[in-house]
Amino acid sequence: MDLQVIILCGGYGTRMGSVTGTLPKPMVDVAGRPLLWHVMRCFADRGATRFVLCLGYLGDVVQTWLEQTPLPWDVEAVDTGRDTLTGGRLLGVRERLEGRSAFVTYGDGVADVDLPGLLAHHRREGRHATVTALRPRSRFGVLDLNGGAVTRFREKPLLDQYVSGGFFVFEPPAFDALRPDEMLEQGALGRLADANQLSAWRHEGLWISVDTPRDLAEINRLADGGAPWLASS
């Protein structure tokens, strides 16, 4: 588990509305700590404690927090540009990996991913990259219909399709698929899949992506309920 963890935390977070007017999204408050701290905890609690933070929009806020907050981990913050896309951000820190494997994730998603299992699966598959695949939950109740009759009602069930939940493992050749003028999802992942160099690790546990004020309220509601994966200390 002694892999560096690259965290993409430089975007504008526009879907958060006014919340991100003065804060980058990874710094919004969750249970008394920045969301970014909880993301890092997802890895640190499982043995990965070396982090590279790709900063951009309001990166100075993250820098100030790091300077003022003693953390028990090895953390390097890198200014990868205010308007840089995620492909460019990853390319901007590539040399810091010294040709080794790395975890890659986003600064707005928390999950109880089995990281040792993910890494073992990645190594068994032998591909350039692995993505954590999960089934998101519907925001709405789902109706099963037979003509004009409702035969079953399911409140916010898991959807059938798998989506990318982040929590990647990248080998050095995976970076060759990146382009500085592209988002990671819009180019590199497709190229890796086309080349049969992208594997998937299925995750059936907890995963929350904090994209909107609704998501932020939900994750704080869970934290107030004593969620063990959202410790406040």
Contacts in CASP RR format, 6 or more apart in sequence:
PFRMAT RR
TARGET T0000
AUTHOR 0000-0000-0000
METHOD contacts of the structure
MODEL  1
MDLQVIILCGGYGTRMGSVTGTLPKPMVDVAGRPLLWHVMRCFADRGATR
FVLCLGYLGDVVQTWLEQTPLPWDVEAVDTGRDTLTGGRLLGVRERLEGR
SAFVTYGDGVADVDLPGLLAHHRREGRHATVTALRPRSRFGVLDLNGGAV
TRFREKPLLDQYVSGGFFVFEPPAFDALRPDEMLEQGALGRLADANQLSA
WRHEGLWISVDTPRDLAEINRLADGGAPWLASS
1 46 0 8 1.000
1 47 0 8 1.000
1 48 0 8 1.000
1 115 0 8 1.000
1 116 0 8 1.000
1 119 0 8 1.000
2 47 0 8 1.000
2 48 0 8 1.000
2 50 0 8 1.000
3 48 0 8 1.000
3 50 0 8 1.000
3 100 0 8 1.000
3 101 0 8 1.000
3 102 0 8 1.000
3 103 0 8 1.000
3 119 0 8 1.000
3 169 0 8 1.000
4 48 0 8 1.000
4 50 0 8 1.000
4 51 0 8 1.000
4 52 0 8 1.000
4 96 0 8 1.000
4 97 0 8 1.000
4 100 0 8 1.000
4 102 0 8 1.000
4 103 0 8 1.000
5 40 0 8 1.000
5 43 0 8 1.000
5 48 0 8 1.000
5 50 0 8 1.000
5 51 0 8 1.000
5 52 0 8 1.000
5 102 0 8 1.000
5 103 0 8 1.000
5 104 0 8 1.000
5 105 0 8 1.000
6 51 0 8 1.000
6 52 0 8 1.000
6 54 0 8 1.000
6 90 0 8 1.000
6 93 0 8 1.000
6 97 0 8 1.000
6 102 0 8 1.000
6 103 0 8 1.000
6 104 0 8 1.000
6 105 0 8 1.000
6 170 0 8 1.000
7 26 0 8 1.000
7 36 0 8 1.000
7 39 0 8 1.000
7 40 0 8 1.000
7 51 0 8 1.000
7 52 0 8 1.000
7 53 0 8 1.000
7 54 0 8 1.000
7 105 0 8 1.000
7 106 0 8 1.000
7 107 0 8 1.000
8 54 0 8 1.000
8 86 0 8 1.000
8 89 0 8 1.000
8 90 0 8 1.000
8 104 0 8 1.000
8 105 0 8 1.000
8 106 0 8 1.000
8 107 0 8 1.000
8 184 0 8 1.000
9 24 0 8 1.000
9 25 0 8 1.000
9 26 0 8 1.000
9 36 0 8 1.000
9 53 0 8 1.000
9 54 0 8 1.000
9 55 0 8 1.000
9 56 0 8 1.000
9 62 0 8 1.000
9 106 0 8 1.000
9 107 0 8 1.000
9 108 0 8 1.000
10 24 0 8 1.000
10 26 0 8 1.000
10 54 0 8 1.000
10 55 0 8 1.000
10 56 0 8 1.000
10 57 0 8 1.000
10 59 0 8 1.000
10 80 0 8 1.000
10 81 0 8 1.000
10 84 0 8 1.000
10 89 0 8 1.000
11 24 0 8 1.000
11 25 0 8 1.000
11 56 0 8 1.000
11 57 0 8 1.000
12 20 0 8 1.000
12 57 0 8 1.000
13 20 0 8 1.000
13 24 0 8 1.000
13 25 0 8 1.000
13 57 0 8 1.000
13 211 0 8 1.000
14 20 0 8 1.000
15 211 0 8 1.000
15 212 0 8 1.000
16 25 0 8 1.000
16 28 0 8 1.000
16 211 0 8 1.000
16 212 0 8 1.000
16 213 0 8 1.000
16 216 0 8 1.000
17 213 0 8 1.000
19 25 0 8 1.000
19 28 0 8 1.000
19 213 0 8 1.000
19 216 0 8 1.000
20 28 0 8 1.000
20 58 0 8 1.000
22 58 0 8 1.000
22 61 0 8 1.000
23 58 0 8 1.000
23 61 0 8 1.000
24 55 0 8 1.000
24 56 0 8 1.000
24 57 0 8 1.000
24 58 0 8 1.000
24 59 0 8 1.000
24 61 0 8 1.000
24 62 0 8 1.000
25 35 0 8 1.000
25 107 0 8 1.000
25 108 0 8 1.000
25 210 0 8 1.000
26 34 0 8 1.000
26 35 0 8 1.000
26 36 0 8 1.000
26 39 0 8 1.000
26 62 0 8 1.000
26 107 0 8 1.000
26 108 0 8 1.000
27 34 0 8 1.000
27 35 0 8 1.000
27 36 0 8 1.000
27 58 0 8 1.000
27 61 0 8 1.000
27 62 0 8 1.000
27 65 0 8 1.000
28 34 0 8 1.000
28 35 0 8 1.000
28 210 0 8 1.000
28 216 0 8 1.000
29 35 0 8 1.000
29 220 0 8 1.000
30 38 0 8 1.000
30 210 0 8 1.000
30 216 0 8 1.000
30 219 0 8 1.000
30 220 0 8 1.000
30 223 0 8 1.000
30 230 0 8 1.000
31 38 0 8 1.000
31 220 0 8 1.000
31 223 0 8 1.000
31 224 0 8 1.000
31 230 0 8 1.000
31 231 0 8 1.000
31 232 0 8 1.000
32 232 0 8 1.000
33 232 0 8 1.000
34 65 0 8 1.000
35 107 0 8 1.000
35 108 0 8 1.000
35 109 0 8 1.000
35 110 0 8 1.000
35 210 0 8 1.000
35 219 0 8 1.000
36 53 0 8 1.000
36 62 0 8 1.000
36 107 0 8 1.000
38 110 0 8 1.000
38 229 0 8 1.000
38 230 0 8 1.000
39 105 0 8 1.000
39 106 0 8 1.000
39 107 0 8 1.000
39 108 0 8 1.000
39 109 0 8 1.000
39 110 0 8 1.000
40 51 0 8 1.000
40 71 0 8 1.000
40 73 0 8 1.000
40 75 0 8 1.000
41 229 0 8 1.000
41 231 0 8 1.000
42 110 0 8 1.000
42 111 0 8 1.000
42 112 0 8 1.000
42 113 0 8 1.000
42 229 0 8 1.000
43 49 0 8 1.000
43 51 0 8 1.000
43 103 0 8 1.000
43 105 0 8 1.000
43 115 0 8 1.000
44 72 0 8 1.000
44 73 0 8 1.000
46 114 0 8 1.000
46 115 0 8 1.000
46 116 0 8 1.000
47 115 0 8 1.000
48 103 0 8 1.000
48 115 0 8 1.000
49 72 0 8 1.000
49 73 0 8 1.000
49 74 0 8 1.000
50 73 0 8 1.000
50 74 0 8 1.000
51 73 0 8 1.000
51 74 0 8 1.000
51 75 0 8 1.000
51 76 0 8 1.000
52 76 0 8 1.000
52 78 0 8 1.000
52 93 0 8 1.000
52 96 0 8 1.000
53 62 0 8 1.000
53 75 0 8 1.000
53 76 0 8 1.000
53 77 0 8 1.000
53 78 0 8 1.000
54 78 0 8 1.000
54 80 0 8 1.000
54 89 0 8 1.000
54 90 0 8 1.000
54 92 0 8 1.000
54 93 0 8 1.000
55 62 0 8 1.000
55 63 0 8 1.000
55 77 0 8 1.000
55 78 0 8 1.000
55 79 0 8 1.000
55 80 0 8 1.000
55 81 0 8 1.000
56 79 0 8 1.000
56 80 0 8 1.000
56 81 0 8 1.000
56 82 0 8 1.000
56 84 0 8 1.000
56 89 0 8 1.000
57 82 0 8 1.000
59 77 0 8 1.000
59 79 0 8 1.000
62 77 0 8 1.000
63 77 0 8 1.000
66 75 0 8 1.000
66 77 0 8 1.000
76 96 0 8 1.000
78 92 0 8 1.000
78 93 0 8 1.000
78 96 0 8 1.000
80 88 0 8 1.000
80 89 0 8 1.000
80 92 0 8 1.000
80 93 0 8 1.000
81 89 0 8 1.000
84 180 0 8 1.000
85 180 0 8 1.000
85 181 0 8 1.000
85 182 0 8 1.000
85 183 0 8 1.000
86 183 0 8 1.000
86 184 0 8 1.000
86 185 0 8 1.000
87 178 0 8 1.000
87 179 0 8 1.000
87 180 0 8 1.000
87 182 0 8 1.000
87 183 0 8 1.000
87 184 0 8 1.000
87 188 0 8 1.000
88 178 0 8 1.000
88 179 0 8 1.000
88 180 0 8 1.000
88 181 0 8 1.000
88 182 0 8 1.000
90 104 0 8 1.000
90 175 0 8 1.000
90 178 0 8 1.000
90 184 0 8 1.000
91 175 0 8 1.000
91 178 0 8 1.000
91 180 0 8 1.000
94 175 0 8 1.000
97 172 0 8 1.000
99 172 0 8 1.000
100 172 0 8 1.000
101 122 0 8 1.000
101 169 0 8 1.000
101 170 0 8 1.000
101 171 0 8 1.000
101 172 0 8 1.000
102 169 0 8 1.000
102 170 0 8 1.000
103 115 0 8 1.000
103 167 0 8 1.000
103 168 0 8 1.000
103 169 0 8 1.000
103 170 0 8 1.000
104 166 0 8 1.000
104 168 0 8 1.000
104 169 0 8 1.000
104 170 0 8 1.000
105 166 0 8 1.000
105 167 0 8 1.000
105 168 0 8 1.000
106 166 0 8 1.000
106 209 0 8 1.000
108 209 0 8 1.000
108 210 0 8 1.000
108 211 0 8 1.000
109 165 0 8 1.000
109 166 0 8 1.000
109 207 0 8 1.000
109 208 0 8 1.000
109 209 0 8 1.000
109 210 0 8 1.000
110 206 0 8 1.000
110 207 0 8 1.000
110 208 0 8 1.000
110 210 0 8 1.000
110 219 0 8 1.000
110 229 0 8 1.000
110 230 0 8 1.000
111 132 0 8 1.000
111 134 0 8 1.000
111 165 0 8 1.000
111 167 0 8 1.000
111 203 0 8 1.000
111 205 0 8 1.000
111 206 0 8 1.000
111 207 0 8 1.000
111 208 0 8 1.000
112 205 0 8 1.000
112 206 0 8 1.000
112 229 0 8 1.000
113 132 0 8 1.000
113 167 0 8 1.000
113 201 0 8 1.000
113 203 0 8 1.000
113 205 0 8 1.000
113 207 0 8 1.000
114 203 0 8 1.000
115 167 0 8 1.000
117 201 0 8 1.000
118 130 0 8 1.000
118 132 0 8 1.000
118 167 0 8 1.000
118 169 0 8 1.000
118 201 0 8 1.000
119 169 0 8 1.000
121 130 0 8 1.000
121 199 0 8 1.000
121 201 0 8 1.000
122 130 0 8 1.000
122 169 0 8 1.000
122 199 0 8 1.000
122 201 0 8 1.000
125 199 0 8 1.000
126 199 0 8 1.000
127 171 0 8 1.000
127 192 0 8 1.000
127 196 0 8 1.000
127 197 0 8 1.000
127 198 0 8 1.000
127 199 0 8 1.000
128 170 0 8 1.000
128 171 0 8 1.000
128 173 0 8 1.000
128 174 0 8 1.000
128 177 0 8 1.000
128 192 0 8 1.000
128 195 0 8 1.000
128 197 0 8 1.000
128 198 0 8 1.000
129 168 0 8 1.000
129 169 0 8 1.000
129 170 0 8 1.000
129 171 0 8 1.000
129 174 0 8 1.000
129 177 0 8 1.000
129 189 0 8 1.000
129 192 0 8 1.000
129 197 0 8 1.000
129 198 0 8 1.000
129 199 0 8 1.000
130 168 0 8 1.000
130 169 0 8 1.000
130 198 0 8 1.000
130 199 0 8 1.000
130 200 0 8 1.000
130 201 0 8 1.000
131 164 0 8 1.000
131 165 0 8 1.000
131 166 0 8 1.000
131 167 0 8 1.000
131 168 0 8 1.000
131 189 0 8 1.000
131 198 0 8 1.000
131 199 0 8 1.000
131 200 0 8 1.000
131 201 0 8 1.000
132 164 0 8 1.000
132 165 0 8 1.000
132 166 0 8 1.000
132 167 0 8 1.000
132 168 0 8 1.000
132 200 0 8 1.000
132 201 0 8 1.000
132 203 0 8 1.000
133 162 0 8 1.000
133 163 0 8 1.000
133 164 0 8 1.000
133 165 0 8 1.000
133 200 0 8 1.000
133 201 0 8 1.000
133 202 0 8 1.000
133 203 0 8 1.000
134 162 0 8 1.000
134 163 0 8 1.000
134 165 0 8 1.000
134 202 0 8 1.000
134 203 0 8 1.000
134 204 0 8 1.000
134 205 0 8 1.000
134 207 0 8 1.000
135 158 0 8 1.000
135 159 0 8 1.000
135 160 0 8 1.000
135 161 0 8 1.000
135 162 0 8 1.000
135 163 0 8 1.000
135 204 0 8 1.000
136 158 0 8 1.000
136 159 0 8 1.000
136 163 0 8 1.000
136 207 0 8 1.000
137 156 0 8 1.000
137 157 0 8 1.000
137 158 0 8 1.000
137 159 0 8 1.000
138 156 0 8 1.000
138 157 0 8 1.000
138 158 0 8 1.000
138 159 0 8 1.000
139 156 0 8 1.000
140 156 0 8 1.000
141 153 0 8 1.000
141 154 0 8 1.000
141 155 0 8 1.000
141 156 0 8 1.000
141 157 0 8 1.000
142 153 0 8 1.000
142 154 0 8 1.000
142 156 0 8 1.000
142 157 0 8 1.000
143 150 0 8 1.000
143 152 0 8 1.000
143 153 0 8 1.000
144 150 0 8 1.000
144 151 0 8 1.000
144 152 0 8 1.000
144 153 0 8 1.000
144 154 0 8 1.000
145 151 0 8 1.000
162 200 0 8 1.000
162 202 0 8 1.000
164 185 0 8 1.000
164 189 0 8 1.000
165 203 0 8 1.000
165 207 0 8 1.000
165 209 0 8 1.000
167 201 0 8 1.000
167 203 0 8 1.000
173 197 0 8 1.000
174 188 0 8 1.000
174 192 0 8 1.000
174 197 0 8 1.000
177 187 0 8 1.000
177 188 0 8 1.000
177 189 0 8 1.000
177 190 0 8 1.000
177 191 0 8 1.000
177 192 0 8 1.000
177 195 0 8 1.000
177 197 0 8 1.000
178 184 0 8 1.000
178 188 0 8 1.000
179 187 0 8 1.000
179 188 0 8 1.000
182 188 0 8 1.000
189 198 0 8 1.000
190 198 0 8 1.000
192 198 0 8 1.000
206 229 0 8 1.000
208 215 0 8 1.000
208 218 0 8 1.000
208 219 0 8 1.000
208 222 0 8 1.000
209 215 0 8 1.000
210 216 0 8 1.000
210 219 0 8 1.000
219 230 0 8 1.000
222 230 0 8 1.000
223 230 0 8 1.000
223 232 0 8 1.000
END
